[in-house]
């Protein structure tokens, strides 16, 4: 599914392909050592739409360590959100815990 989403995002970009090296345009684990501080220093902006909290926290910490702005995006059921994170300017991903959910998307409930 991720390669399909990547193609869609790239097709919407007025700037064409991103500056990301071709060898990294595939599904990978963001926690691999090769995606460390030096890797993140190669970007001017990081856009995050990962599917688990541990990976989101990892990217958040790397962006804070490198001073790179982060756009954090996610969904819960039919609801979506995106917000900027910039060291010293806004709260980071881990600064404010999310409010307790009162309802749960049907797609997350196991029957």
Rosetta constraint file for C-alpha pairs under 8 A:
AtomPair CA 1 CA 5 HARMONIC 6.46 0.50
AtomPair CA 2 CA 6 HARMONIC 6.09 0.50
AtomPair CA 2 CA 27 HARMONIC 6.82 0.50
AtomPair CA 3 CA 7 HARMONIC 6.25 0.50
AtomPair CA 3 CA 26 HARMONIC 6.73 0.50
AtomPair CA 3 CA 27 HARMONIC 7.29 0.50
AtomPair CA 4 CA 8 HARMONIC 6.37 0.50
AtomPair CA 5 CA 9 HARMONIC 6.19 0.50
AtomPair CA 6 CA 10 HARMONIC 6.10 0.50
AtomPair CA 7 CA 11 HARMONIC 6.09 0.50
AtomPair CA 8 CA 12 HARMONIC 6.47 0.50
AtomPair CA 9 CA 13 HARMONIC 6.54 0.50
AtomPair CA 10 CA 16 HARMONIC 6.64 0.50
AtomPair CA 10 CA 17 HARMONIC 6.14 0.50
AtomPair CA 10 CA 18 HARMONIC 7.75 0.50
AtomPair CA 11 CA 16 HARMONIC 7.46 0.50
AtomPair CA 13 CA 17 HARMONIC 7.57 0.50
AtomPair CA 20 CA 24 HARMONIC 6.82 0.50
AtomPair CA 20 CA 25 HARMONIC 7.27 0.50
AtomPair CA 21 CA 25 HARMONIC 7.11 0.50
AtomPair CA 24 CA 28 HARMONIC 7.92 0.50
AtomPair CA 28 CA 32 HARMONIC 7.99 0.50
AtomPair CA 30 CA 35 HARMONIC 6.09 0.50
AtomPair CA 30 CA 55 HARMONIC 6.77 0.50
AtomPair CA 30 CA 59 HARMONIC 7.71 0.50
AtomPair CA 31 CA 35 HARMONIC 6.64 0.50
AtomPair CA 31 CA 36 HARMONIC 7.93 0.50
AtomPair CA 31 CA 55 HARMONIC 6.98 0.50
AtomPair CA 31 CA 58 HARMONIC 7.15 0.50
AtomPair CA 32 CA 36 HARMONIC 7.65 0.50
AtomPair CA 34 CA 39 HARMONIC 7.02 0.50
AtomPair CA 35 CA 39 HARMONIC 5.31 0.50
AtomPair CA 35 CA 40 HARMONIC 7.02 0.50
AtomPair CA 36 CA 40 HARMONIC 6.46 0.50
AtomPair CA 36 CA 62 HARMONIC 7.20 0.50
AtomPair CA 37 CA 41 HARMONIC 6.25 0.50
AtomPair CA 37 CA 62 HARMONIC 6.15 0.50
AtomPair CA 37 CA 65 HARMONIC 7.36 0.50
AtomPair CA 37 CA 66 HARMONIC 6.54 0.50
AtomPair CA 38 CA 42 HARMONIC 6.83 0.50
AtomPair CA 39 CA 43 HARMONIC 7.78 0.50
AtomPair CA 40 CA 62 HARMONIC 7.01 0.50
AtomPair CA 40 CA 63 HARMONIC 6.99 0.50
AtomPair CA 40 CA 66 HARMONIC 6.89 0.50
AtomPair CA 40 CA 68 HARMONIC 7.57 0.50
AtomPair CA 41 CA 66 HARMONIC 6.09 0.50
AtomPair CA 41 CA 68 HARMONIC 7.33 0.50
AtomPair CA 43 CA 68 HARMONIC 7.40 0.50
AtomPair CA 44 CA 68 HARMONIC 6.31 0.50
AtomPair CA 44 CA 69 HARMONIC 7.36 0.50
AtomPair CA 45 CA 68 HARMONIC 5.96 0.50
AtomPair CA 45 CA 69 HARMONIC 5.30 0.50
AtomPair CA 45 CA 70 HARMONIC 6.08 0.50
AtomPair CA 45 CA 71 HARMONIC 7.78 0.50
AtomPair CA 46 CA 63 HARMONIC 7.68 0.50
AtomPair CA 46 CA 68 HARMONIC 7.01 0.50
AtomPair CA 46 CA 69 HARMONIC 6.31 0.50
AtomPair CA 46 CA 70 HARMONIC 4.78 0.50
AtomPair CA 46 CA 71 HARMONIC 6.25 0.50
AtomPair CA 47 CA 70 HARMONIC 5.79 0.50
AtomPair CA 47 CA 71 HARMONIC 4.70 0.50
AtomPair CA 47 CA 72 HARMONIC 6.26 0.50
AtomPair CA 47 CA 73 HARMONIC 7.53 0.50
AtomPair CA 48 CA 56 HARMONIC 7.37 0.50
AtomPair CA 48 CA 59 HARMONIC 7.75 0.50
AtomPair CA 48 CA 70 HARMONIC 7.06 0.50
AtomPair CA 48 CA 71 HARMONIC 5.98 0.50
AtomPair CA 48 CA 72 HARMONIC 4.97 0.50
AtomPair CA 48 CA 73 HARMONIC 5.86 0.50
AtomPair CA 49 CA 72 HARMONIC 6.50 0.50
AtomPair CA 49 CA 73 HARMONIC 4.99 0.50
AtomPair CA 49 CA 74 HARMONIC 5.60 0.50
AtomPair CA 50 CA 55 HARMONIC 6.72 0.50
AtomPair CA 50 CA 56 HARMONIC 6.20 0.50
AtomPair CA 50 CA 73 HARMONIC 7.97 0.50
AtomPair CA 50 CA 74 HARMONIC 7.37 0.50
AtomPair CA 51 CA 55 HARMONIC 7.72 0.50
AtomPair CA 51 CA 56 HARMONIC 7.91 0.50
AtomPair CA 51 CA 74 HARMONIC 7.74 0.50
AtomPair CA 52 CA 56 HARMONIC 6.41 0.50
AtomPair CA 53 CA 57 HARMONIC 6.09 0.50
AtomPair CA 54 CA 58 HARMONIC 6.23 0.50
AtomPair CA 55 CA 59 HARMONIC 6.28 0.50
AtomPair CA 56 CA 60 HARMONIC 6.05 0.50
AtomPair CA 56 CA 93 HARMONIC 7.77 0.50
AtomPair CA 57 CA 61 HARMONIC 6.16 0.50
AtomPair CA 57 CA 93 HARMONIC 6.76 0.50
AtomPair CA 57 CA 94 HARMONIC 6.79 0.50
AtomPair CA 58 CA 62 HARMONIC 6.33 0.50
AtomPair CA 59 CA 63 HARMONIC 6.10 0.50
AtomPair CA 60 CA 64 HARMONIC 6.22 0.50
AtomPair CA 60 CA 70 HARMONIC 7.32 0.50
AtomPair CA 60 CA 92 HARMONIC 7.02 0.50
AtomPair CA 60 CA 93 HARMONIC 6.23 0.50
AtomPair CA 60 CA 94 HARMONIC 7.90 0.50
AtomPair CA 61 CA 65 HARMONIC 6.07 0.50
AtomPair CA 62 CA 66 HARMONIC 6.15 0.50
AtomPair CA 63 CA 67 HARMONIC 5.69 0.50
AtomPair CA 63 CA 68 HARMONIC 4.84 0.50
AtomPair CA 63 CA 69 HARMONIC 6.52 0.50
AtomPair CA 63 CA 70 HARMONIC 6.55 0.50
AtomPair CA 64 CA 68 HARMONIC 6.54 0.50
AtomPair CA 64 CA 69 HARMONIC 7.91 0.50
AtomPair CA 64 CA 86 HARMONIC 7.55 0.50
AtomPair CA 64 CA 87 HARMONIC 5.75 0.50
AtomPair CA 67 CA 86 HARMONIC 7.47 0.50
AtomPair CA 67 CA 87 HARMONIC 6.24 0.50
AtomPair CA 68 CA 86 HARMONIC 7.16 0.50
AtomPair CA 68 CA 87 HARMONIC 7.84 0.50
AtomPair CA 69 CA 84 HARMONIC 7.20 0.50
AtomPair CA 69 CA 85 HARMONIC 5.86 0.50
AtomPair CA 69 CA 86 HARMONIC 4.80 0.50
AtomPair CA 69 CA 87 HARMONIC 7.27 0.50
AtomPair CA 70 CA 84 HARMONIC 5.78 0.50
AtomPair CA 70 CA 85 HARMONIC 5.00 0.50
AtomPair CA 70 CA 86 HARMONIC 6.46 0.50
AtomPair CA 71 CA 82 HARMONIC 6.59 0.50
AtomPair CA 71 CA 83 HARMONIC 5.60 0.50
AtomPair CA 71 CA 84 HARMONIC 4.44 0.50
AtomPair CA 71 CA 85 HARMONIC 6.07 0.50
AtomPair CA 72 CA 82 HARMONIC 5.47 0.50
AtomPair CA 72 CA 83 HARMONIC 5.47 0.50
AtomPair CA 72 CA 84 HARMONIC 6.24 0.50
AtomPair CA 72 CA 85 HARMONIC 7.13 0.50
AtomPair CA 72 CA 93 HARMONIC 7.73 0.50
AtomPair CA 73 CA 80 HARMONIC 7.45 0.50
AtomPair CA 73 CA 81 HARMONIC 5.59 0.50
AtomPair CA 73 CA 82 HARMONIC 4.09 0.50
AtomPair CA 73 CA 83 HARMONIC 6.59 0.50
AtomPair CA 74 CA 80 HARMONIC 5.74 0.50
AtomPair CA 74 CA 81 HARMONIC 5.65 0.50
AtomPair CA 74 CA 82 HARMONIC 6.58 0.50
AtomPair CA 75 CA 79 HARMONIC 5.51 0.50
AtomPair CA 75 CA 80 HARMONIC 4.20 0.50
AtomPair CA 75 CA 81 HARMONIC 6.37 0.50
AtomPair CA 76 CA 80 HARMONIC 6.41 0.50
AtomPair CA 76 CA 105 HARMONIC 6.71 0.50
AtomPair CA 77 CA 104 HARMONIC 7.79 0.50
AtomPair CA 77 CA 105 HARMONIC 4.75 0.50
AtomPair CA 77 CA 106 HARMONIC 7.34 0.50
AtomPair CA 77 CA 107 HARMONIC 6.77 0.50
AtomPair CA 77 CA 108 HARMONIC 7.85 0.50
AtomPair CA 78 CA 105 HARMONIC 7.70 0.50
AtomPair CA 84 CA 90 HARMONIC 7.53 0.50
AtomPair CA 85 CA 89 HARMONIC 7.64 0.50
AtomPair CA 85 CA 90 HARMONIC 5.54 0.50
AtomPair CA 85 CA 91 HARMONIC 6.41 0.50
AtomPair CA 85 CA 92 HARMONIC 5.63 0.50
AtomPair CA 85 CA 93 HARMONIC 7.37 0.50
AtomPair CA 86 CA 90 HARMONIC 5.42 0.50
AtomPair CA 86 CA 91 HARMONIC 7.49 0.50
AtomPair CA 86 CA 92 HARMONIC 7.28 0.50
AtomPair CA 87 CA 91 HARMONIC 7.67 0.50
AtomPair CA 87 CA 92 HARMONIC 7.32 0.50
AtomPair CA 91 CA 95 HARMONIC 5.77 0.50
AtomPair CA 91 CA 96 HARMONIC 7.36 0.50
AtomPair CA 92 CA 96 HARMONIC 7.61 0.50
AtomPair CA 104 CA 108 HARMONIC 6.91 0.50
AtomPair CA 104 CA 109 HARMONIC 7.28 0.50
AtomPair CA 105 CA 109 HARMONIC 7.05 0.50
